[in-house]
Amino acid sequence: MKQIGLEVFLLFLLLIINGLFSMSEIAIVSARKFRLGQRAANGDSGAEAALRIAESPDHFLSTVQIGITLVGVLSGA
């Protein structure tokens, strides 16, 4: 019985991690660069970081896709 509970917990945890990866991908892809630029100009360090990622998203999106794939493989194992 404890084994099943652990497996359910791990699947739930992997589901949450997958959701976080997906949310971050959608947030960067759909972010308005003009608005991020305005907030960055006002001193928002989070907007500055998001703007840097949004201007060159290749590495970020590759990492997110690898994470999503890894979570999918682990949840299927």
N, C-alpha and C positions, 0 to 999 in steps of 0.2 A: 504494500500500500504506500509506503514511503517513497518507493521508486517512481510510482506513477505521479505522485505529488511533485517530486523534483522535476520530472519530465515536463509536466504541465507548466511549472514555474519557469523553466528554461525556455520553453516555447513562447510563453507570454513575454519574457524578457527579450527574446530575439524579435518578436513582433514589434515591441516598443522601439528597439534599436533600428529596425527597418523603417518604421514610421519617421524617426528622427532624420535618417538619411534622406528619405523622400521629401520631407518638409524642407530641409535645407536646400535640396536641389531646386524645388519649385520656387522657394523664396528668392534664390539668386537669379534664376531664369526670368522670373516675372517682375523683378524689382525695377522701379523706375529710376534710371540713372540720373536724371535731372533732379529728382527729389533727393536722392542720396547725396548728390553734389551739394545741394543747398544745406542739408543737415551737416555734411562734413565741413562746409565753410563756416558753420556756426559752432564748430568745435566738437561735434559728436564723433568720438573715436570709433564707435561701432559702425557708424555710417561710412567712415573712412575705410575701415577694413572691408565692409561689404562692397564698397565702390571699387576697391582694388581687385577684389575677386570677380565682380561683375564685368569689369573691363577686360579681364583675361581669364575666363572661366575654365579653360581647358584642363589644367591640372586639378582644379577643384572638382569638376564634374567627373573626371576620370576616377578620382579617389572615391567619390560618392558611389559611382557605378560599381566599383570593385567591392565597396562595403555592402551594397545591396545584394550583389551576387554571392558574396561570402555568407551573409546572413541567410540567404535562400538555401545555400548548400548545407549549412549547419542545421537549419530547421528541418531539412529533408532527411538528415542522417539519423 
